[in-house]
Amino acid sequence: MKYIHIQILFLFLAVVQSYAADRPNIVVYLSDDHSQFDSSLYGNDNIPTPQLEQLARDGMKFTHAFVASPSCAPSRAAMLTGLMPARNGAEANHTFPKRGTRSLVKDLQAAGYEVVAFGKVAHGGPQQVRRYGFDHIGKARVIKGVRSEVEAFLEKRESEKPLCLFVGTQNPHVPWTSPSTFDPNEVEFPPHHLDTPATREHRAAYYQEIKDLDAFLGDLRTIAAARLGDNVLFVHTSDHGSQWPFGKWNLYDYGIRVPFIAAWNGKIKAGSTSNAMISWIDLMPTLVDMVGGDVPNGLDGRSFTNVLLGNKQEHRDVIFTTHTGDKTKNIFPIRSVRTGDWKLIHNLHPEFAHTNHSDLDRKEMAGAYWTEWASLAKTDDHAKAIVDRYFQRPEWEFFNVKEDKWEQNNLINDPAQAERVADLRSQLSEWMKSQGDQLLVQSEPRLISEPERWHPDSYKPMAQEDPKAKQ
């Protein structure tokens, strides 16, 4: 009997060692402020992204990937904790999870991984980033410096542990300062943008930032292949949409729907596409799960390993998103619930004006086009309608997102949709209660009744910062 027990023990150890040997190195490449809609991979041929397309050919492209919140700090905190903003404490931009909040970095480390971060991965300075428990944190932010740091680290690395390498670029976060190779006369616009000379210049510069982040993806895959070998799980995604009107700071799909691609040779089917709805809170529990780690209970995020491995076609029935604001620039809390075809948005304070850095600061290559938008709105009814809609939101918005990609037709008062609206309102309300959502208003709002504080005609130029310094 003792002999049999020893045999079973050796068999168990052999299985564990075999599994451990098969555990991949992981590379997670994050772009900063990049909507899914602005990429040739997702149908926008005006913005060629050949490296994203190649990664998709090598793995799985997700068509319905969403972030937890459309601003940097809450989105990244949610990704790294597996908890939505109201639960982890990072609700407004430039805030951080509550002390003692569990970081899933620790769970990867418990699974035997070394976990490192280069570039913009978590939000904030080194002290805030260290809260998450990374084994190593890089200092560089721009692509050239990040590339050099990653190469130097991998060249000197001696650890025999499998590696989880997070790499973040700041592209295409404003300001968009790289010399552009795109012709402003050839750019396209979403239907809720205005065609002006300055907008075209900004759009061309934005394209270039995406071109550069795409090229860096190719570089990073080459570096990973050379230093980490063939057994690499490679993921690319973005923290939310770009700082264009109706993008970042908003719960329209242009602000919350992001690229998501995962490749793992021999494990994830090459050239596959998934329509499963996933959220950024799902990423870390998925990584922990895929390498055989222990996923903690009580998370908002859920592993979608079975989707990646082709064992399931669906993941979530609904996606909840939340936005609180960004200090004094954006004080406009919003909540939403989205199914595959429908989205309900609750603007908690329709008496507030919706503003952000772009329209308030109007910095070069970061929103200077707003001066032309404000001027055009004085003489053009179409322009006025877009500008008015940007600043003034109804309490409830309801869209058929399957047919109305840009969410232009608010169906909230359509009698035919009353039952569906009521159901989604109930789901959203119950979810907010379950989250302990305190409906935070972080700063003194700009009221619609006080146009001198928000109206485009009341703009007063601010001191300009160095446009080469990313925010």
C-alpha positions in Angstrom: 0.0 0.0 0.0 2.8 2.4 0.9 4.4 1.6 -2.5 1.1 2.5 -4.3 0.9 5.8 -2.4 4.5 6.7 -3.4 3.6 5.9 -7.0 0.5 8.1 -6.9 2.6 10.9 -5.4 5.2 10.7 -8.1 2.5 10.6 -10.7 1.0 13.8 -9.2 4.3 15.6 -9.1 5.0 14.6 -12.7 1.7 16.1 -13.8 2.3 19.3 -11.9 5.8 19.6 -13.3 4.6 19.0 -16.8 1.9 21.6 -16.4 4.4 24.1 -14.9 6.8 23.5 -17.7 4.0 24.3 -20.2 3.0 27.5 -18.4 3.6 30.4 -20.9 5.4 33.6 -20.4 2.8 36.3 -20.7 3.1 39.7 -22.4 0.3 42.2 -22.0 0.6 45.3 -24.3 -1.6 48.2 -23.4 -2.3 51.3 -25.5 -3.6 54.4 -23.9 -6.9 56.1 -25.0 -7.6 54.0 -28.2 -11.1 53.2 -29.2 -11.8 49.9 -31.0 -13.4 51.9 -33.8 -10.0 53.5 -34.8 -8.1 50.6 -36.3 -8.1 48.8 -39.6 -8.4 45.5 -37.7 -11.9 46.6 -36.7 -12.9 47.9 -40.1 -11.5 51.5 -40.2 -9.2 51.3 -43.2 -8.3 54.9 -42.8 -6.0 53.9 -39.9 -3.8 51.0 -41.0 -2.8 48.7 -38.1 -1.0 45.8 -39.8 0.6 44.6 -36.6 -2.7 44.3 -34.8 -4.0 42.5 -37.9 -1.1 40.1 -37.7 -1.6 39.4 -34.0 -5.3 38.7 -34.8 -4.3 36.2 -37.5 -2.1 34.5 -34.9 -4.8 34.4 -32.3 -8.3 35.5 -31.3 -9.9 38.9 -31.9 -12.7 40.0 -29.5 -15.4 42.2 -31.0 -17.2 43.1 -27.8 -14.5 44.0 -25.2 -15.3 46.8 -22.8 -13.6 48.7 -20.0 -15.0 49.3 -16.5 -14.6 53.1 -16.8 -13.6 55.5 -19.6 -10.7 57.2 -17.8 -7.2 56.1 -17.1 -7.0 55.6 -13.3 -10.3 53.8 -12.7 -9.9 51.6 -15.8 -6.4 50.4 -14.9 -7.3 49.9 -11.2 -10.3 47.8 -12.2 -8.1 45.7 -14.5 -5.4 45.1 -11.8 -7.9 44.3 -9.0 -10.7 42.5 -10.8 -13.1 44.9 -9.0 -15.3 47.7 -10.4 -14.4 51.3 -9.3 -17.1 51.6 -6.5 -15.7 48.5 -4.9 -11.9 49.1 -5.2 -12.2 52.8 -4.4 -10.6 54.3 -7.6 -13.7 56.0 -9.0 -12.6 59.4 -10.2 -9.5 59.8 -12.4 -6.3 60.3 -10.6 -7.5 58.2 -7.6 -6.3 54.8 -6.5 -7.6 51.7 -4.9 -8.3 51.7 -1.2 -5.4 50.6 1.0 -5.6 46.8 1.5 -7.4 46.2 -1.8 -6.1 42.9 -3.2 -4.0 43.1 -6.4 -4.2 40.2 -8.7 -0.5 40.8 -9.4 0.0 38.9 -6.1 -2.1 36.0 -7.4 0.1 35.7 -10.5 3.2 35.8 -8.2 1.6 33.1 -6.0 1.3 31.0 -9.1 5.1 31.2 -9.5 5.3 34.2 -11.9 7.6 37.2 -11.9 5.4 40.2 -12.7 6.9 43.4 -14.1 5.6 46.6 -15.6 7.2 49.0 -18.1 5.6 52.2 -19.4 2.1 53.2 -18.5 0.5 50.1 -16.9 -1.0 51.3 -13.6 -1.9 55.0 -13.2 0.2 57.4 -11.2 3.8 57.8 -10.1 6.1 55.0 -8.8 4.7 55.1 -5.3 1.2 54.5 -6.5 2.2 51.8 -9.0 4.2 50.0 -6.3 0.9 49.4 -4.4 0.0 46.7 -6.9 3.1 44.7 -6.0 5.0 44.4 -9.2 8.5 42.8 -8.9 10.0 45.5 -11.1 8.7 48.9 -12.5 10.3 50.7 -15.4 10.7 54.5 -15.5 10.3 55.4 -19.2 6.9 56.5 -20.7 7.5 57.2 -24.4 7.9 54.3 -26.8 11.6 54.7 -27.5 12.5 54.6 -23.8 10.1 51.8 -23.0 11.5 49.6 -25.7 15.1 50.2 -24.5 14.1 49.4 -20.9 12.3 46.2 -21.9 15.2 45.0 -24.0 17.7 45.8 -21.2 15.6 44.0 -18.6 15.2 40.8 -20.6 18.8 40.7 -21.6 20.0 40.9 -18.0 17.2 38.7 -16.5 18.4 35.6 -14.7 15.2 34.4 -13.0 13.9 31.0 -14.0 10.4 31.8 -13.1 7.9 32.3 -15.9 7.4 36.0 -16.7 4.4 38.2 -16.9 5.5 41.3 -18.7 3.1 44.3 -18.8 4.1 47.0 -21.3 2.1 50.2 -21.7 2.6 52.9 -24.3 1.0 56.4 -23.8 -0.1 56.5 -27.5 -2.5 57.8 -28.5 -3.1 59.8 -25.3 -3.1 63.6 -26.0 -1.2 65.7 -26.9 -0.7 64.1 -30.4 2.7 65.6 -31.2 4.5 63.1 -33.5 5.0 64.5 -37.0 2.2 62.9 -39.0 2.6 60.9 -42.2 -1.2 61.2 -42.8 -2.8 63.8 -45.1 -5.4 65.9 -43.1 -7.5 66.0 -46.3 -7.9 62.3 -46.2 -9.1 61.7 -42.6 -12.6 60.5 -41.7 -14.9 61.6 -38.9 -17.5 60.0 -36.7 -21.0 61.4 -37.5 -21.0 63.5 -34.3 -17.7 65.3 -35.2 -17.4 68.6 -37.1 -15.3 68.9 -40.2 -13.0 71.9 -39.6 -9.3 72.5 -40.6 -8.0 72.2 -37.0 -10.0 69.0 -36.5 -8.4 67.5 -39.6 -5.0 68.4 -38.3 -5.7 66.9 -34.9 -7.2 63.8 -36.6 -4.1 63.2 -38.7 -1.8 63.6 -35.7 -4.0 61.1 -33.8 -3.7 58.6 -36.7 0.1 58.8 -36.4 0.0 58.0 -32.7 -1.9 54.8 -33.6 0.5 54.0 -36.4 3.4 54.3 -33.9 1.7 52.1 -31.2 1.0 49.5 -33.9 4.6 49.5 -35.0 5.8 49.1 -31.4 3.5 46.0 -31.1 5.5 44.4 -33.9 8.8 45.4 -32.2 7.6 44.0 -28.8 6.5 40.7 -30.4 10.0 40.3 -32.0 11.7 41.1 -28.7 9.4 38.6 -26.9 10.1 35.9 -29.4 13.9 36.4 -29.2 14.0 36.5 -25.4 11.1 34.5 -24.2 10.7 31.8 -26.8 7.7 30.3 -28.5 5.5 29.6 -25.5 4.2 33.2 -25.0 0.6 34.2 -24.3 0.4 37.7 -25.9 -2.5 40.1 -25.2 -3.2 43.5 -26.6 -5.9 45.9 -25.4 -6.5 49.5 -24.5 -7.8 51.3 -21.4 -10.7 53.1 -23.1 -11.5 55.4 -26.1 -9.6 58.5 -27.1 -10.1 62.0 -25.9 -12.4 63.0 -28.7 -15.9 64.4 -28.2 -18.2 61.5 -27.2 -15.2 59.2 -26.6 -13.2 59.2 -23.4 -15.1 60.4 -20.3 -18.3 59.0 -21.9 -20.2 55.7 -21.8 -20.9 55.6 -25.5 -19.1 52.7 -27.2 -16.6 55.2 -28.7 -15.4 55.7 -25.1 -15.7 52.1 -23.6 -15.4 49.6 -26.4 -11.7 48.7 -27.0 -9.5 46.4 -29.1 -8.8 43.0 -27.5 -6.6 40.3 -29.1 -5.0 37.3 -27.5 -2.5 34.8 -29.1 -0.9 31.7 -27.7 0.5 29.3 -30.3 -1.1 25.9 -30.1 -3.6 26.9 -27.4 -5.7 29.8 -28.9 -7.0 29.1 -32.4 -5.3 31.2 -34.9 -7.4 33.6 -37.0 -10.4 33.2 -34.7 -13.0 35.8 -33.7 -15.1 35.9 -30.6 -18.3 37.9 -30.1 -18.4 37.1 -26.4 -18.8 40.1 -24.2 -15.9 40.6 -21.9 -14.9 43.4 -19.5 -11.5 44.7 -18.4 -12.2 43.4 -14.9 -12.0 39.9 -16.5 -8.4 40.1 -17.7 -6.5 39.4 -14.6 -8.6 36.5 -13.3 -8.4 35.1 -16.8 -4.6 35.2 -16.7 -4.4 33.7 -13.2 -6.8 31.0 -14.3 -4.9 30.2 -17.5 -1.7 29.5 -15.7 -3.3 27.4 -13.0 -3.3 29.9 -10.2 -6.0 30.3 -7.6 -8.6 33.0 -8.6 -9.9 34.6 -5.4 -13.6 34.6 -4.6 -15.6 37.8 -4.5 -14.3 39.5 -7.6 -16.4 41.3 -10.1 -14.2 39.9 -12.9 -14.6 36.4 -14.2 -12.3 34.2 -16.1 -13.0 33.8 -19.8 -10.4 31.1 -20.3 -12.9 28.7 -21.8 -13.7 31.3 -24.5 -10.0 31.7 -25.3 -9.5 28.0 -25.6 -12.5 27.5 -27.8 -14.7 25.6 -25.3 -17.4 28.3 -25.0 -18.8 31.0 -27.2 -20.3 33.4 -24.7 -19.2 35.0 -21.4 -21.3 37.9 -20.1 -25.0 38.7 -20.8 -24.6 42.3 -19.8 -21.8 44.8 -19.4 -21.9 47.5 -16.7 -19.8 50.7 -17.0 -19.3 53.6 -14.7 -17.8 57.1 -14.9 -17.4 59.6 -12.1 -15.2 62.5 -13.4 -11.7 64.0 -13.4 -11.2 66.6 -10.7 -12.5 70.0 -11.8 -12.4 69.3 -15.5 -15.1 66.7 -15.7 -17.8 66.5 -13.1 -20.4 64.3 -14.8 -21.2 61.0 -13.2 -22.7 58.4 -15.6 -23.7 54.7 -15.3 -24.8 52.3 -18.1 -25.9 48.8 -18.8 -25.3 47.2 -22.2 -26.5 43.9 -23.7 -25.4 42.6 -27.1 -27.9 44.8 -28.9 -29.1 47.5 -26.5 -27.6 50.1 -24.1 -29.2 52.2 -21.4 -27.2 55.2 -20.1 -28.1 57.1 -16.9 -26.7 60.6 -16.7 -27.0 61.0 -12.9 -27.1 64.8 -13.0 -28.5 66.2 -16.2 -28.4 69.6 -14.6 -24.6 69.5 -14.8 -22.8 70.6 -18.0 -20.6 67.8 -19.5 -17.1 69.2 -19.9 -13.5 67.9 -20.0 -10.0 69.0 -20.7 -10.5 69.2 -24.5 -13.2 71.9 -24.5 -12.0 73.7 -21.4 -8.3 73.9 -22.1 -8.2 73.7 -26.0 -4.4 72.9 -26.0 -2.6 72.4 -29.3 -3.0 68.9 -30.6 -5.3 68.1 -27.7 -8.5 70.1 -28.3 -7.6 73.3 -30.0 -10.2 72.5 -32.6 -12.9 73.4 -30.1 -12.5 77.1 -30.9 -13.6 76.3 -34.5 -16.4 74.1 -33.3 -17.7 76.9 -31.0 -17.5 79.4 -33.8 -19.3 77.1 -36.4 -22.1 76.4 -33.9 -23.1 80.1 -34.0 -24.0 80.0 -37.7 -24.6 76.3 -38.5 -27.6 74.4 -37.1 -26.0 71.0 -37.5 -22.9 72.2 -35.7 -25.0 73.7 -33.0 -26.9 70.5 -32.5 -23.7 68.5 -32.0 -22.2 71.1 -29.6 -25.4 71.3 -27.6 -25.6 67.5 -27.3 -22.0 67.4 -26.2 -22.5 69.8 -23.3 -26.1 69.0 -22.3 -27.3 65.5 -21.7 -30.7 64.1 -20.9 -31.1 62.0 -17.8 -31.7 58.8 -19.7 -30.4 57.6 -23.1 -31.3 54.4 -24.8 -29.8 53.0 -28.0 -30.0 50.1 -30.3 -26.2 49.6 -30.5 -26.4 46.9 -33.0 -28.0 49.1 -35.6 -26.9 52.5 -34.3 -23.1 52.2 -33.9 -22.5 55.8 -33.0 -25.5 56.1 -30.7 -27.2 58.9 -32.5 -30.9 58.0 -32.1 -32.1 58.1 -28.5 -35.1 55.8 -28.2 -35.8 56.5 -24.5 -39.3 57.8 -25.3 -40.2 55.2 -27.8 -43.4 53.4 -26.5 -42.3 50.2 -28.3 -39.2 50.1 -26.1 -40.9 50.8 -22.7 -40.7 47.2 -21.4 -37.0 46.8 -22.5 -36.1 50.1 -20.9 -37.8 49.2 -17.7 -36.0 45.9 -17.5 -32.6 47.5 -18.1 -33.3 50.3 -15.6 -34.1 47.6 -13.0 -30.9 45.7 -13.8 -28.8 48.9 -13.5 -30.4 50.0 -10.3 -29.9 46.6 -8.6 -26.3 46.4 -9.8 -25.5 49.9 -8.5 -26.9 48.8 -5.1 -24.9 45.6 -5.1 -21.8 47.7 -5.8 -22.4 50.0 -2.9 -22.3 52.9 -5.4 -22.4 56.1 -3.4 -23.1 58.2 -6.6 -20.0 60.3 -6.0 -19.8 63.9 -7.2 -16.2 64.7 -6.7 -16.0 68.4 -7.3 -18.2 71.5 -7.6 -20.1 70.9 -10.9 -20.6 73.4 -13.7 -24.4 73.9 -13.9 -26.2 74.2 -17.1 -27.8 77.3 -15.5 -24.3 78.9 -15.2 -23.1 79.2 -18.8 -20.3 81.5 -17.9 -18.6 78.5 -16.4 -18.9 76.1 -19.3 -20.4 77.6 -22.4 -18.0 77.5 -25.4 -18.4 81.3 -25.9 -17.1 81.8 -22.3 -13.7 80.2 -23.1 -10.7 81.9 -21.7 -7.3 80.8 -22.9 -5.1 79.0 -20.3 -1.4 79.0 -20.0 -0.1 76.4 -22.5 2.1 73.5 -21.3 4.8 71.9 -23.3 2.9 69.8 -25.9 5.7 67.2 -25.9 4.9 66.3 -22.2 2.2 63.6 -22.1 -0.4 64.1 -19.5 
